[in-house]
Amino acid sequence: MIKKIKIGKHLVGNGLPPFIIAEMSGNHGGSLKRALKIVDSVAKAGAHAVKLQTYTADTITLKSNRREFVINDKKSIWYGRNLYDLYDQAHTPWEWHEEIFKRAKQNNLICFSSPFDETAVDFLEKLKVPAYKIASFEINHIPLIQKVALTGKPIIISTGMASEKEIRVAVKAARDKGAKKIILLKCTSEYPASVKDSNLVTIPHMIKKFDCPIGLSDHSEGIGAPITAIALGACMIEKHVTLDKKDGAVDSKFSIEISEFQSMVKECNNAWQALGKQIIGPSKSEIKSKKYRRSIYTIKSIKKGELISYKNIKVIRPANGSHPKYFHSLIGKKINKSIGANMPMKLIYIDRHEKKSKK
């Protein structure tokens, strides 16, 4: 399976710099002006891509007041909301897409989307999206995954709530329809999610288990989880972004503001660079520092023929003298020349006979 996938002009995969996606979702708050400002802002903050969600209330649910169509989790930020009304408020109008895509291009940003039904795929194909994202709640929507796979474009699949079997079924459905470029995202589908439920140690396991690049779709507060994910091998980070967490947008409470997003981009890249390669020994940049390590120096003048003692030598910085491992073995030895104080002690200063007897 392909381990390095091209999305737009960027290569994404294991061992490559992290690919950072800013998820707009419903944080436009019903304003195209705000949506475009989010695009401009995340571009300046260092995002590689901005992602939309392409649906309408009618393509994602039914207009019903039955109990199962109302969010009854008291811990949810949407508690009591009717699904149809919530999705109607949160959706990104399809007539905005083209303008948002153009603005992203002007900012050298990749723009793509999560389709939530087959009609959205047809619509997005007309906009020539470079990739698709399957949301966690749609991982069991096999017809949708098959439709996306037939486009031949990279597919990013979030795995929130999914069992290993469900992930395998989704991946197989995509591959059976010709998809070769698949990225899986570790995800916790809570809004917001608790950091302690992230279980990021699963990422290395997923890399081995599913034989494809792995990333993180994060809904937790702050930027700790994304940075940790990069350290564990994630190659892609998706994070919801808002201009102001207090603006009342439907997703703003589990999103981060632009300044925090910028910090996340920076620290994710720092984490990736810090991984480096497996090596024991000095790095190239460290070699020059070795001259400041410890070595043996005189701390008092020593005359020729005089004995070395703990009172006239010491292990100090820098490293011009003999290696500290010789310190105790030098005690009681005669020197063959006079040496001033504060001078590097060399083994060649030891009387030849003394060095032989040391053996």
Buried (B, 14 or more C-beta within 10 A) or exposed (E): EBBEBBBBEBBBBEEBBBBBBBBBBBBBBBEBEBBBBBBBBBBEBBBBBBBBBBBBBBBBBEEEEEEEBBBEEEEEBBEEBBBBBBBBBBBBEBEBBEEBBBBBEEBEBBBBBBBBBBBBBEBBBEBEBBBBBBBBBBBBBBEBBBBBBEBEBBBBBBBBBBEEEEBEBBBEBBBEBEBBBBBBBBBBBBBBBEBEEBEBEBBEBBBEBBEBBBBBBBBBBBBBBBBBBBBBBBBBBBBBBBBBBEEEBBBBBBBBBBEBBBBBBBBBBEBBEEEEEEEEEEEEEEEEEEEEEBBBBBBBEBEEEBEBEEEBBBBBEEBEBBEBEBBEEBEEBBBBEEBEEEBBBBBEBBBEEBBEEEE
